[in-house]
Amino acid sequence: MLTLQINGHAAEFDVPDDMPLLWVLRDVAGLTGTKFGCGVALCGCCTVHLDGQPIRSCVTAARDAVGHKITTIEVIGDTPAGAKIQKAWLDLEVVQCGYCQSGQIMSAAALLAGNASPSDGDIDDAMSGNICRCGTYPRIRAAIKHAATL
Amino acid sequence: MTNLPPPAGLHGPGRRSVLAGGIALVLSTALPAGSRIARAASARFAPNAFIRIGADGSITLVMRDVEMGQGIWTGASMLLAEELDVGLDQVTPEFAPPNDKLYRNPLLGLQATGGSTSIRGDWNDLRKAAAIARSVLVRAAAQQWNVDPAACSVMRGIVTHGATGQTAPYASLVPLAVTLPVPADAALKNRRDWLLIGTSQKRLDTPTKVNGKTIYGIDVRLPGMKIASVAICPVLGGKLARLNDTAARKLPGVVDVLKLDNAVAVVGEDFWAAKQGLDALDIDWDLGANAGLTQAQIVQGHADASAGSGIVARMEGDPDTAIAGAAIKRDAVYQLPFLAHAPMEPINCTAHVRQDGATIWCGTQVPTRAQAEAARVTGLPIEQVTVHNHMIGGGFGRRLECEYVGIAAALARQVPYPLKMIWTRETDIRHDRYRPYYYDRVAAGLDEKGEIVGWTHKTTGSSVMARWAPAGMRANGIDPDAVECAENPPYDFPSLRVSWVRHEPPGLVTAWWRGVGPAHNVFVVESFIDEMAHAAKQDPVAFRRSLLRMNPRARNVLDLAAQKSGWGSAVPKGVGRGVMVQSAFGSFLSVVCELGVSPENEIRLRRVVAVMDCGQAVNPNSVRAQVEGGLVFGMTTALYDEITLEKGRVQQSNFDSYRMLRMDETPSIEVHIVDSTATPGGLGETGTAAAFPAVANAIFAASGKRIRRLPLAAGLVSGS
């Protein structure tokens, strides 16, 4: 049994302790907002926060999340930075297919939470681990800058 | 890049039991989202297949097009709302059930979303459907008030008779409207009365895509559902020879091991258990006839085939004589690689096969084909197969195929429970159906004044059309997709021959891919016209311009792209601008790409300017988004991507070997839309087709190197 604190709720999970957090979230906890894209931390679709830091849940063993606060896309809007990023995403119509956007938003929200006015270089550093196949990068960049003004 | 924790202990064993619902309740439950036609109101006005107006006031658009990011849910809803005289916020789109008769795409001939055809098909069909519905509702109001329908107006779904001040919302008119005859036609609004078309409207699908609430096919969860991970024979045509699943079956969480002729699936309580089980299988494949196949053999096969004369798609004048007598002659071979689709949502499908029927949950661009494939595999009558379509996490043509639905159904028919099959990224890339390899020979001649006197283009490659839609082949055997934008270039050539050699390589299945024919031929035509401009010692924009005298819309976007990009202004050393222009998918697009090439042959994209004339833009911000995204998709592919086979196996597997442009590599992109009242053209694939030559021509401008074989980054290093 592992005790995980997900989105403010502590719960026990009877899973192997090496099961990636991604599958605990999606298949056991039913939180499907966090996406599977590559399985090896190449695309960023599965990004969630561990104590506010963005991590790739597809390569994070569940046991390594014990004792940390896990935050997913479903509640990121409850944080000031997350709410600004979500609003900016809609204001600038960033989203196309949307599949990667949970991960993009989690990466962007973590960036903005720690950096009130990120530069282009900061955005490159924080966001280049997240792939978008629809090609929304220019709007993501603009939306992060817009979020910083909200 | 953000540093991430390393994958700790990924492969150790563990104990598991299924978690009951208690925790799920605390956290959240994601229930499957069916896409059923509106069912709430007992009385509903349904004058045609697209519109349902309930007595509760609900207005449903039954969408024949799937939403996979292109924004069609919003664009189509705007067309409907405009002619129905309701607000966009009053319309709820739903996915149509499979039905080729009711939901046939008029440009494709079946219920399919692809080829950048959605808005082109909906433009007439949905506006007319809505205008007819409006006319019946207005007649109902007029009849109720005993007034002239022509004296009534509608705003936000409320009918008003100005003279008497009487008003009635659509909802109240439903009981009467359902009794009235539905006319075959109704007048469309005047353009000057449009409230929505041509204005940038917020997308309807995006609010739930920013908070994780949208349910894609991969997110479906059903009571009792298990999850399957699949190993498919790595060589096409091979079969399962021997399987030892003893170790896999002992793993916690593993439920079943299922076999197909050419695949094995491990079923688990969750994906991780299934994947662990798959890794524990001991499998021998009978690799079959393609086991020795190499990429060199495949390329040589295309080259050899291209020596044949092929079928002539178009012949104007006598290009061979013209080129033979030309002052300057050029010929070249251009090659484009096999390509995977690699949508961010890996291939998946959930199937529940029972005695009395089957239910399929997935994202598909071809709902009726998905239904038929499940019926074929299960032996059930088509009408006993239900397909619930979902928001698609990237289509790009991949989900115009439905062999994955067949695989899921073939697995699910072996078990009593609903089964969700999820492919790993590696399986998704290695078992894709691929954009064909193309081997193109082009030749042209210039007279003393530097004007083109003749142009020949022979393309060689697989025919997707012949397999996917044989009815689309021309009587003379030409695949129109294979020559699209080659047989009808925007330019006025005095003599021209375009021909095609069909060559079907072994070892893989070819399929539609974003940009289809234009993404192939526009690269060749726009690269080679650039070569001819330089051969004529003319500016690439001026040279193209002189060939566009008969094509004012193409010339206009070219002129504007040159102007907006600062064409001709100084650039730093090692930086160059490439230009292209195309007429494809019913739209006109010109792109200028500015990039740098370092002495080490590293390419740095700097700026892209695009000018789009798509006729009437329905949702201009969405038009810009599609061109931007299409350009990024095309630049990624043009620079980096190819699928190759060795020993019959696809060599690429994940985003390290099939790589994507990332945030720090993406240039600024400006998209300008030409004001136009022409019939709307397609958008989703335009930017992708345009990106290939824009980047290739910019590399030439920056480095003096003409790369004729994609991907360009590899070609720049190898010098080909």
Boltz contact constraints between the chains, C-beta under 6 A:
constraints:
  - contact:
      token1: [A, 9]
      token2: [B, 26]
      max_distance: 6.0
  - contact:
      token1: [A, 11]
      token2: [B, 23]
      max_distance: 6.0
  - contact:
      token1: [A, 11]
      token2: [B, 26]
      max_distance: 6.0
  - contact:
      token1: [A, 14]
      token2: [B, 17]
      max_distance: 6.0
  - contact:
      token1: [A, 14]
      token2: [B, 19]
      max_distance: 6.0
  - contact:
      token1: [A, 15]
      token2: [B, 16]
      max_distance: 6.0
  - contact:
      token1: [A, 16]
      token2: [B, 14]
      max_distance: 6.0
  - contact:
      token1: [A, 16]
      token2: [B, 16]
      max_distance: 6.0
  - contact:
      token1: [A, 18]
      token2: [B, 9]
      max_distance: 6.0
  - contact:
      token1: [A, 18]
      token2: [B, 12]
      max_distance: 6.0
  - contact:
      token1: [A, 18]
      token2: [B, 14]
      max_distance: 6.0
  - contact:
      token1: [A, 19]
      token2: [B, 272]
      max_distance: 6.0
  - contact:
      token1: [A, 23]
      token2: [B, 270]
      max_distance: 6.0
  - contact:
      token1: [A, 23]
      token2: [B, 271]
      max_distance: 6.0
  - contact:
      token1: [A, 23]
      token2: [B, 272]
      max_distance: 6.0
  - contact:
      token1: [A, 27]
      token2: [B, 270]
      max_distance: 6.0
  - contact:
      token1: [A, 27]
      token2: [B, 271]
      max_distance: 6.0
  - contact:
      token1: [A, 28]
      token2: [B, 19]
      max_distance: 6.0
  - contact:
      token1: [A, 29]
      token2: [B, 27]
      max_distance: 6.0
  - contact:
      token1: [A, 30]
      token2: [B, 24]
      max_distance: 6.0
  - contact:
      token1: [A, 30]
      token2: [B, 28]
      max_distance: 6.0
  - contact:
      token1: [A, 30]
      token2: [B, 29]
      max_distance: 6.0
  - contact:
      token1: [A, 30]
      token2: [B, 30]
      max_distance: 6.0
  - contact:
      token1: [A, 31]
      token2: [B, 27]
      max_distance: 6.0
  - contact:
      token1: [A, 31]
      token2: [B, 28]
      max_distance: 6.0
  - contact:
      token1: [A, 32]
      token2: [B, 30]
      max_distance: 6.0
  - contact:
      token1: [A, 32]
      token2: [B, 219]
      max_distance: 6.0
  - contact:
      token1: [A, 33]
      token2: [B, 212]
      max_distance: 6.0
  - contact:
      token1: [A, 37]
      token2: [B, 344]
      max_distance: 6.0
  - contact:
      token1: [A, 38]
      token2: [B, 425]
      max_distance: 6.0
  - contact:
      token1: [A, 38]
      token2: [B, 654]
      max_distance: 6.0
  - contact:
      token1: [A, 38]
      token2: [B, 655]
      max_distance: 6.0
  - contact:
      token1: [A, 39]
      token2: [B, 424]
      max_distance: 6.0
  - contact:
      token1: [A, 39]
      token2: [B, 425]
      max_distance: 6.0
  - contact:
      token1: [A, 41]
      token2: [B, 4]
      max_distance: 6.0
  - contact:
      token1: [A, 42]
      token2: [B, 654]
      max_distance: 6.0
  - contact:
      token1: [A, 42]
      token2: [B, 655]
      max_distance: 6.0
  - contact:
      token1: [A, 42]
      token2: [B, 656]
      max_distance: 6.0
  - contact:
      token1: [A, 43]
      token2: [B, 655]
      max_distance: 6.0
  - contact:
      token1: [A, 54]
      token2: [B, 2]
      max_distance: 6.0
  - contact:
      token1: [A, 55]
      token2: [B, 4]
      max_distance: 6.0
  - contact:
      token1: [A, 55]
      token2: [B, 5]
      max_distance: 6.0
  - contact:
      token1: [A, 56]
      token2: [B, 4]
      max_distance: 6.0
  - contact:
      token1: [A, 59]
      token2: [B, 7]
      max_distance: 6.0
  - contact:
      token1: [A, 60]
      token2: [B, 5]
      max_distance: 6.0
  - contact:
      token1: [A, 61]
      token2: [B, 8]
      max_distance: 6.0
  - contact:
      token1: [A, 61]
      token2: [B, 9]
      max_distance: 6.0
  - contact:
      token1: [A, 64]
      token2: [B, 8]
      max_distance: 6.0
  - contact:
      token1: [A, 73]
      token2: [B, 212]
      max_distance: 6.0
  - contact:
      token1: [A, 74]
      token2: [B, 212]
      max_distance: 6.0
  - contact:
      token1: [A, 77]
      token2: [B, 211]
      max_distance: 6.0
  - contact:
      token1: [A, 86]
      token2: [B, 210]
      max_distance: 6.0
  - contact:
      token1: [A, 89]
      token2: [B, 210]
      max_distance: 6.0
  - contact:
      token1: [A, 93]
      token2: [B, 203]
      max_distance: 6.0
  - contact:
      token1: [A, 93]
      token2: [B, 621]
      max_distance: 6.0
  - contact:
      token1: [A, 95]
      token2: [B, 206]
      max_distance: 6.0
  - contact:
      token1: [A, 95]
      token2: [B, 209]
      max_distance: 6.0
  - contact:
      token1: [A, 96]
      token2: [B, 69]
      max_distance: 6.0
  - contact:
      token1: [A, 96]
      token2: [B, 629]
      max_distance: 6.0
  - contact:
      token1: [A, 97]
      token2: [B, 68]
      max_distance: 6.0
  - contact:
      token1: [A, 97]
      token2: [B, 69]
      max_distance: 6.0
  - contact:
      token1: [A, 97]
      token2: [B, 393]
      max_distance: 6.0
  - contact:
      token1: [A, 97]
      token2: [B, 394]
      max_distance: 6.0
  - contact:
      token1: [A, 98]
      token2: [B, 209]
      max_distance: 6.0
  - contact:
      token1: [A, 99]
      token2: [B, 344]
      max_distance: 6.0
  - contact:
      token1: [A, 99]
      token2: [B, 345]
      max_distance: 6.0
  - contact:
      token1: [A, 99]
      token2: [B, 393]
      max_distance: 6.0
  - contact:
      token1: [A, 100]
      token2: [B, 344]
      max_distance: 6.0
  - contact:
      token1: [A, 101]
      token2: [B, 209]
      max_distance: 6.0
  - contact:
      token1: [A, 102]
      token2: [B, 212]
      max_distance: 6.0
  - contact:
      token1: [A, 124]
      token2: [B, 663]
      max_distance: 6.0
  - contact:
      token1: [A, 124]
      token2: [B, 664]
      max_distance: 6.0
  - contact:
      token1: [A, 127]
      token2: [B, 663]
      max_distance: 6.0
  - contact:
      token1: [A, 128]
      token2: [B, 1]
      max_distance: 6.0
  - contact:
      token1: [A, 128]
      token2: [B, 662]
      max_distance: 6.0
  - contact:
      token1: [A, 128]
      token2: [B, 663]
      max_distance: 6.0
  - contact:
      token1: [A, 128]
      token2: [B, 664]
      max_distance: 6.0
  - contact:
      token1: [A, 129]
      token2: [B, 1]
      max_distance: 6.0
  - contact:
      token1: [A, 129]
      token2: [B, 2]
      max_distance: 6.0
  - contact:
      token1: [A, 131]
      token2: [B, 660]
      max_distance: 6.0
  - contact:
      token1: [A, 133]
      token2: [B, 343]
      max_distance: 6.0
  - contact:
      token1: [A, 133]
      token2: [B, 344]
      max_distance: 6.0
  - contact:
      token1: [A, 133]
      token2: [B, 394]
      max_distance: 6.0
  - contact:
      token1: [A, 134]
      token2: [B, 69]
      max_distance: 6.0
  - contact:
      token1: [A, 134]
      token2: [B, 629]
      max_distance: 6.0
  - contact:
      token1: [A, 135]
      token2: [B, 629]
      max_distance: 6.0
  - contact:
      token1: [A, 135]
      token2: [B, 632]
      max_distance: 6.0
  - contact:
      token1: [A, 135]
      token2: [B, 633]
      max_distance: 6.0
  - contact:
      token1: [A, 137]
      token2: [B, 663]
      max_distance: 6.0
  - contact:
      token1: [A, 137]
      token2: [B, 666]
      max_distance: 6.0
  - contact:
      token1: [A, 138]
      token2: [B, 628]
      max_distance: 6.0
  - contact:
      token1: [A, 138]
      token2: [B, 669]
      max_distance: 6.0
